[in-house]
Amino acid sequence: MTRLVTLLLMALFSLQLNALYQQDPNTLFEANINLIHLESTELNWQSKSFQQLINHSDINAGIFKQRLFTLEDFSETSDAPVIMFICGEAECRAPTKNSSVIAHAKSIKAKVIAIEHRYYGKSQPFSDLSTPNLKHLTTLNALKDLRSVQSHYQMLGWNGKWIAIGGSYAGNLSAFYSVLYPKQIVGALSSSAPVIAKNNFIEYDAHIHKVAGPKCVSDILHVTNKIEKNINSDFHRFKKLFTAEKIIRKTDFMYMVADISAAAVQYGFRDDFCKALNGNDKVKAYADFGKKLFKIWGTAAEGFSFQSAEPISLKNHSIGIGMRQWIYQSCTEYGYWQNAHPDSNKRSRSTMINLKYHQSVCKRLFGIDKLADTSAFNKVWLNSLKTSNTNAPIIMTNGLEDPWLQLSITPDTIKTSGPFPNLLSYFIKKAAHCDDLRISKINKNKSAQFVFTLTNNIFKNWIK
């Protein structure tokens, strides 16, 4: 009965806020804007390690040290709520005051624990990332890692109500955790979470085409076609232009070119990127903008290609994004291959970037011949989100400019595919990937402010 009442209250509250938003969004924001202005004091994060099983189905496989961070600055009682922030496919960094996680924690007076994902950052089970050593890198093991950490801290007295938060792939984990361990959390926030596994993800390219707009797509294709047409004769010149001299394969180079425009749209740089292409030398302008993105991500040009995933040494993949590890997860479970759309009216990238190319990537990096069995994955995890009425409540948020929303559970998905029990879904206008997890983005976007406020009030209802 308690769960039913909670869900009914969530639905009613959501309807009330949506009605208010339609009438006058400013009235909602003015009353709650103080939630997202934090003091300048430093956060007292504590870095710790946890002895974690390498394989939760085989204790003889050994253990490794999993890194995590804890914060108790805002908690006032021994039974304070806990926000479990799940780190994804990169080195884990404790949320800063620019993270909405901290704003939520302050608002509900919660403790926070940020957990680094196995095989990423300093949470390494083995001395290298050779293919045999990667076999324990699975969604199920990652979820069981979270449960082990939670159980340990509950034994230490962290007995308040727990809320899981994750963005992108980590948003998948927060949703799946609510399915696997529904009694351990009172709810989950999944931001920009592509919970639907798919190998031939052509919808990504179509979304880039749509969001970029006709003029910008025309410029992107002009650059793409010019490079592709002349790549055999001018490969060295093009590589030098992009500072990509280390890239060996032409297909990897064309993927890097595609990934520049994709990253610009996905992460909110669309306007600056498209404006930069207005000049006469569009190839140079494209390359110059790509170099800006390389600098932002702290990588070289080859970091935007699969070539960067070839080395097996930890030093190549334990700082920043773990490219090799993530490609392994794509090859074995998720797919997510951002292939050129077969319809030229929906395409923004080279047709060299196709499913055959991505299969060759899995073969060359890991010796994997077959595509990931995404049907089996979705049968377990996606169907559980749709059919289970026992999982903890989930909030799913997606920016309308983010191409990954095509694999998430959105309001449109719910309309076309039927109800998803215990799940609320919201679009954020003029928002990109995981924008609702960044205060700097929220403060500039009324729709993001609305969703932040709605989420914060639902959190307060969950912990009552």
N, C-alpha and C positions, 0 to 999 in steps of 0.2 A: 504493500500500500504506500509506503514512504516513497519508493522509487516512482510510482505512478503519479503521486501528488507533485513530486519534484518536476517531472516531465511536463505535467499540465501547467504548472506555474511558469516553467521556461517558455512554453508555447504562448501562454497568455501574455507574459511580459514582452516577448518578442513582437507579438502583434501590436501591443500598445506602443512600443518604441517605434515600430515601423510606421504606425499611423501618425505619430508625432513628427517623425522625420519628413513625411510627405507634406505636412502642414507648414512647419517652420523649423528647419534643422538647427538654426542658431539658438533656439531656446534650450535645446538639449546640451549643446556644447558649452554655453556660457556657465551653466550650473556645474559642469564637471571638468572644465579645462584645467583646474588646479591639480588634477590627478597626474597630468603629464608635464608638470614643471617641477623638477627635483632640485634639491639643494646641491651646492657644489662640494659638499663634504665627500671624502673618499669612502669607498665601500671596503669593508673589512673581510674580503674573501680569504678563505683558508684553503690552500692546495693540499690535497691528500691522495693517498693511493689505497686501492682495495684489492685484496687477493681474490681473483676471479677465476672460475673454471674455464679452461680453454674450450672444452666441449661439455655442455651440460647433460649430455646423454652418456658420457663416458668419463668418470672421474679419474681414470688412469691416464687420460691425455695430458694431465698436468694443470698448472695454474699460471697466470700472468698478473702483472700489476696494472690495474685499470685506474686511470687518473680521474679525479673528480674535484669539484670545488664546492665549498659550503659557505653560506652567508646567513648570519642570524641578526643582522642589524635592525630589522623591523619587528621581529617577534617580541611579544610582551608576556606571554604565558608559556607554561610547559607544554600545553596542548595546542600550540599555535599551528595554523595550517602550513602546509609545505607545498611549494611549487617545485616540481621535478622538471628541470629544463633539460631536454634531450639534445645532445650535440649529434651532428650528422657526419657527412662524408668529408670531414676535414679535422684538422687540429682543433681541439676544444679550447675556447677562450671564455672565461667567465663573463657573463653579460655585464655591460657597462651601463651607465646612467642614460645612454642613448637607446637602451633596450626597453621595450614595453614590458618585458618580464619584470624589470625592477620597479616600474610604475605600478604594476599589478601587485607585486609583493608588498610595496609600501602601503598601498590602499587597503589590502586585506590583512596587513600585519603578519606576513608569512615568512617562514624560513625558505631559503632557496638552496637547491642542490643541482649543480650542473654536472652531467656525467658524460665523459668522453667515450665515443663509440670504439668498440674493439677494433684493432688493426689501424686506427688512425692516431695521429699525434704521437704521444708517448705511451699509448696503451697497446703495446706490441707483444703478441704472444711468442713470436719467433725472431730470430736474428736477421732474417731477410724475408722478402715477399715472393719467393718462388712459388710456382703453381701448387705443389703439394702442400705447402704451408698455409695456403689461403683457403683450404677446404672447410675450415671452421667459421669462415666469414659468411654467416647466414642471418636472415631476418629473425629466425626463431632464437638463435643463440643471443642475438643482440637484445631481444625482448627479455629473455631470461636473465641476462646481465642486469638489466634494470630492476627486475624483481629481486635479485640477490642483494643489490645495493639497498633497495628500499627496505627489505626485511632486516638487514643489518642495522640501519638507522632507526628503525622502529624498535629494535631491541635496545638501542641506546637512548630511547625515550622520545623520539620524534613521532609522537602518537597522534598528532593532529590529522586533519583530513588532507589528503594529497590530491593535487591537480597536476596533470601531465601537460607540458607544452613543448611543441616542436614545430620547426618550419622546414618546408621542402621535404626531402626524404625523411628527416627526423619527424616531420608532421605525420608521415605514414606510421612511424613507430608509436607516436602518441595515440593515434586512432586504434592501431592494432593492439596496443597495450590495454585499452579499454575493453577490447573483446576477449583477450587472453586472461586478463586479471581484473574482471569487472568489480570485484569487491575491494580491491586495493586502492582505488582512486574514486573520487566523487565526480570526476569529469575530466575532459581533455580538450585542449585547443590544438587544432591542426591547421597551420597556416600554409597555404599554397602546397598542399600535400597531394602528389600524384599517386593515389592509392590504387589506381588501375594499372596493372602491368600490361605492356604492349610492345611487341617487337618492331613492327613497321609503323612508327609514330609519325606519319605524314601530316597529321593535324597540327603538329608543332610548326611546320613550315607554312601551312595555310594561315595560321594565326599571325605569324610574323608578317606575312604578306598583307593581311588585313589591317593590322595595327600600324605598320609602317606607312601605309597609304600609297596611292597610285604613283605619285611623283617620286617618292623615295624608293619604292620598289623598282621603278624604272631605272633609277640611278644605280641601285644595288646590282640589278641584272646587267646593266651596261658594264660595270666593273667586272662582274663574274664572267660574263661572256667574252670580254676582251682578254682576260687572263687565261681562260680555258682555251680559247682559240689559238693563243700564241705561246702556250706554256712549254711546248716542245722546243721551240727556238729561243725563247726568252726566259727560261726558267731561272737562270742565275740572276738576271736583272730583276725579275719580280721578287725573288728571295731577298736580294739586297735592299729593295725598296721597303719591304716589310721588316727588315732586320731579322730575317728568317733563314739565314744561310745554313743553319744546322739541320733544317728539315730535309730529309732525303727523298721521300716519295712524293710524287706529284699529287696523288689523291689525298695524302695527309695535308699538303699545302692547301688544296682546295677546301678541305674541311676547316682549316684555320680561317680561311677567307669567309666561309659561311658562318663560322662561330663568332666572328667579330660583329656582324650585323645582328645575329641572334642575341648576343650578350647585350648589345646596345639597347635593343627593344626589351628584353627580359628584365633588365635591371634599371630601367627608367632613364636611359640616356637617349631615347629615340629622337627627341627634338634636336638636341645638339648634334647627334650623328647625321640626321637627315639634312640639317642646315649646312653641315660641313661639306656635303656632296654637291652643293649648288654651283661650285666653280667649274672651270673648264677642264682642268686635269683631275678627273674624278678618281682615277686609280691612285694617284698620289695622295689625294685627300682621304680616300678610304684607308690607305696604308697609314697615314699620319694619325688618323683616329684610332686605328688598331693599336698603334704604339702607345697611345694614351691609355687604352684599356689594359695593355700589358703592364704598364707602370702602376695602375690602380690595383691590379691583382698581384703585383710583385712577382711577375713571371716574365720569361722570355717568350718570343713568338711560338716556339715549339711547345710551350705550355698550353697553347690553344689547339694542339693536335694530339692524336693518339700516340705519336712517337714518344711523347714524354712519359708514357706509361710502360715503356719497355724495360728500363732498369729495375732490377729487383732489390737494390740496396735500400735500406730504411732511410738513409739521408736524403734520398730523392723524393720521398713521399710522406715524411713524418712532420713536415712543416707546411702549413697552409693546406690546400686541397690535396687529398690522397688520390691522385689520378689513377694509379694502377689498381688500388683496392676498389675504387668505385666502378671502373670498367669491368673488373671481375664480377661485381655484384650485378652489373647490367648484363653480362654474358650468361650468368647462371640463374638469375631470378627475374629481373625487371624488364630487360630489353631497353625500352626508352630510346631507340635509335631514331635520331632526328633526320629522317630521309627526305630527299626532294619529293615534293608532291607531284604525282603523275599528270595532273591538270596544270597546264602552263598558266592558267588564270589564277592559280593559287600557289604558285611556286616563287621562291625568293632565293634559292640556292642552286648550285651546280647539280646536274643530274648524275655526276660522278659519285655523289654522296647518296648511296642507295643501300638496300638491305644486303646485297652481295658484298659490298665494301665492308659493311660492319661485321658480317660473318667472317671475312678475311682478317679483320682486326682481332676477333676472339681467337681465331686459329693461330695467328702469329704471336699473340701475347701469352696465351695460356694453353694452346693445343686443343682448344674446344671446337669441335666440328659442328655441333648442333646448336640451334637457337635455343634460348631459354624457354622452358615450358611455361609460358605465361598463363595458359588456360588452367593448368593445375594450380598455379599460384593464386589466380583470381578465384578459383573454386574454394580455396581455403579461406583467404583473407577478405576479398571483396564480398563474397557471398555472406560471410559472417557479419559484415557491416549491414547488409541488406536484410538478412533473415533473422538475426539475433535480436531478441527484445530484452536480453539480460545484460548487455554490455553497458558500461558507464556512459553517461551522456557525452556527446561529442559536438564541438563547434568547429565547423570547417569554413575558412575564409579564403577568398581568392580575389586577387586584383584582376580587373577586366582586361588589362593590357598584358597579362602574364600568359604566355603560351602553354604553361604547364596546367592551367585550369582545365584543359581539354581531357586530362586524366584524373581530375579530382571529382568529388561529389559536390556539384554546384546546385543552385536552385533549379537550373535547367535540367540537370540530370535527374533530380527528384521528380520533376514534372513528367519526363519522358519514360523513366524507368520504374516509377512507382515509389512508394514511401520507403525511407530508411529509418527504422525505429531508433529512437534515442539520438537522432542526429539533426542539428540545425545547421543551415548553410547560408552564407552571405557573400554577395559580390561587393567589391570595393571599387567605386568608380575612379578612373584615372590613376589606378595603382598598378605597380609592377610586382615582381616576385617577393613575397614575404614583407611587403611594405608595412603591414600592420604590426610587425615586430620591431620597428624602428621609430623612435619618438620623433626624430627629425623629419621623417616622412609623414607621420601622423599629424604633426602640427601644421603641415602645409596642405592638408587634404580633409575637407569637411566630411566626406564619406568615410574616410579612415577613422576620423574622430568619432563618428557615430558608431562604427563597429567596435572601436576600442571601448567606448562607454557602455555599449550593450554587453560586451564580453565581461567587462569589469563587474557590472551589476549581476550578471549570471553567476560569476565566481562567488560573489557575496551570498547569493542564494544557495549555492552548493555547500558552502561551509557552515551555514546556519544549523 
